[in-house]
Amino acid sequence: MNNEYEEMVKEISTGGTGELKNILEDLHKGCTDIQLSMVATQDGLTMTSLGSVHDPDEVGANCAELQSICHKTAKQLQQGELEQMLLKCSDGYMLVTTAGESAILAIMTKPDSNLGIIFIEAERAAGSIKLLLN
């Protein structure tokens, strides 16, 4: 009985971040062009990340803000629900996608990445995150 209680407390305290980290690890294995991936709440709180970034909390907040602005713009332009955003930068791509109602998945890649593979792997990972968190 004591072990069951300890496992329950451990799961509550980590909030499932171990499972989220596993999803990101699988994402990186599926596409070696990914340099950074992270899961954040819709409010911008970083839940977990994989790869190097100076301040993951700031990046998570910025991704959530970007998603919020693009969501409003899509609504104003009557384009339906926002699903993904792709930013092309001089040093690579950044993809932000919804992962259920409570989270977003952000992925940063190399500039010569195969975007088809990135989109497929991102969709798979976002679906797994949605199942885990909902």
C-alpha positions as CSV (number, residue, x, y, z in Angstrom):
1,M,0.0,0.0,0.0
2,N,2.8,2.4,0.8
3,N,4.4,1.9,-2.6
4,E,1.1,2.7,-4.3
5,Y,0.8,5.9,-2.4
6,E,4.4,6.9,-3.3
7,E,3.8,6.2,-7.0
8,M,0.6,8.4,-6.8
9,V,2.4,11.2,-5.2
10,K,5.3,11.0,-7.6
11,E,2.9,11.1,-10.6
12,I,1.1,14.2,-9.2
13,S,4.3,16.0,-8.4
14,T,5.9,15.5,-11.8
15,G,2.7,16.2,-13.7
16,G,3.5,13.6,-16.3
17,T,6.7,15.4,-17.4
18,G,8.6,12.1,-17.6
19,E,6.1,10.9,-20.2
20,L,6.2,14.2,-22.0
21,K,10.0,14.0,-22.1
22,N,9.7,10.5,-23.7
23,I,7.4,11.9,-26.4
24,L,10.0,14.6,-27.2
25,E,12.8,12.0,-27.2
26,D,10.8,9.9,-29.7
27,L,10.2,13.0,-31.8
28,H,14.0,13.7,-32.0
29,K,14.7,10.0,-32.9
30,G,12.1,10.3,-35.7
31,C,13.7,13.4,-37.2
32,T,17.4,14.1,-36.5
33,D,17.0,17.7,-38.0
34,I,15.2,18.8,-34.8
35,Q,17.4,20.9,-32.6
36,L,14.9,21.8,-29.9
37,S,11.4,20.8,-29.0
38,M,9.3,21.9,-26.1
39,V,5.8,21.5,-24.6
40,A,4.2,24.5,-23.0
41,T,0.8,25.3,-21.6
42,Q,-1.5,27.6,-23.6
43,D,-0.5,30.2,-21.0
44,G,3.2,29.8,-21.8
45,L,4.4,27.8,-18.9
46,T,7.1,25.4,-20.1
47,M,6.3,21.8,-19.1
48,T,9.3,20.2,-20.6
49,S,11.9,20.7,-23.3
50,L,14.6,18.8,-25.1
51,G,17.6,20.5,-26.7
52,S,19.5,23.6,-25.7
53,V,17.9,26.9,-25.2
54,H,19.0,29.8,-23.0
55,D,15.7,30.4,-21.2
56,P,13.0,27.7,-22.0
57,D,10.4,29.6,-19.9
58,E,10.8,32.7,-22.0
59,V,10.6,30.7,-25.2
60,G,7.5,28.9,-24.0
61,A,5.8,32.2,-23.1
62,N,6.8,33.7,-26.5
63,C,5.4,30.7,-28.4
64,A,2.1,30.9,-26.5
65,E,1.9,34.6,-27.2
66,L,2.6,34.0,-30.9
67,Q,-0.1,31.3,-31.0
68,S,-2.6,33.6,-29.4
69,I,-1.9,36.4,-31.9
70,C,-2.1,34.0,-34.9
71,H,-5.3,32.4,-33.5
72,K,-7.0,35.8,-33.3
73,T,-5.8,36.7,-36.8
74,A,-7.1,33.4,-38.2
75,K,-10.5,34.1,-36.6
76,Q,-10.6,37.7,-37.9
77,L,-9.8,36.4,-41.4
78,Q,-12.4,33.7,-41.0
79,Q,-9.9,30.9,-41.7
80,G,-11.2,28.6,-38.9
81,E,-9.2,27.2,-36.0
82,L,-5.4,27.6,-35.9
83,E,-3.6,24.3,-36.1
84,Q,0.0,25.1,-36.9
85,M,2.4,28.0,-37.5
86,L,5.6,27.7,-39.5
87,L,8.3,30.4,-39.2
88,K,11.2,30.4,-41.7
89,C,14.2,32.0,-40.2
90,S,17.7,32.5,-41.5
91,D,19.1,29.7,-39.3
92,G,16.2,27.3,-39.5
93,Y,12.5,26.7,-39.1
94,M,10.2,26.9,-36.1
95,L,6.9,25.0,-36.0
96,V,4.4,25.6,-33.3
97,T,1.4,23.3,-33.2
98,T,-1.5,22.8,-30.9
99,A,-1.4,19.7,-28.7
100,G,-4.9,19.4,-27.4
101,E,-6.8,22.2,-25.6
102,S,-4.2,22.8,-22.9
103,A,-0.8,22.6,-24.6
104,I,1.4,23.6,-27.5
105,L,4.4,21.9,-29.1
106,A,7.2,24.0,-30.4
107,I,9.9,22.6,-32.7
108,M,13.1,24.3,-33.9
109,T,15.0,22.7,-36.9
110,K,18.0,23.1,-39.1
111,P,17.6,25.3,-42.2
112,D,17.8,22.4,-44.7
113,S,15.2,20.2,-42.9
114,N,12.7,18.0,-44.7
115,L,9.5,19.8,-43.7
116,G,7.3,16.9,-44.8
117,I,9.0,14.7,-42.1
118,I,8.9,17.5,-39.6
119,F,5.1,17.9,-40.1
120,I,4.4,14.2,-39.9
121,E,6.5,13.8,-36.7
122,A,5.0,16.9,-35.1
123,E,1.5,15.7,-35.8
124,R,2.3,12.3,-34.2
125,A,3.9,13.9,-31.2
126,A,1.1,16.5,-30.7
127,G,-1.4,13.7,-30.8
128,S,0.5,11.7,-28.1
129,I,0.7,14.9,-25.9
130,K,-3.0,15.5,-26.3
131,L,-3.8,11.9,-25.2
132,L,-1.5,12.2,-22.3
133,L,-2.8,15.5,-21.0
134,N,-6.5,15.1,-21.7
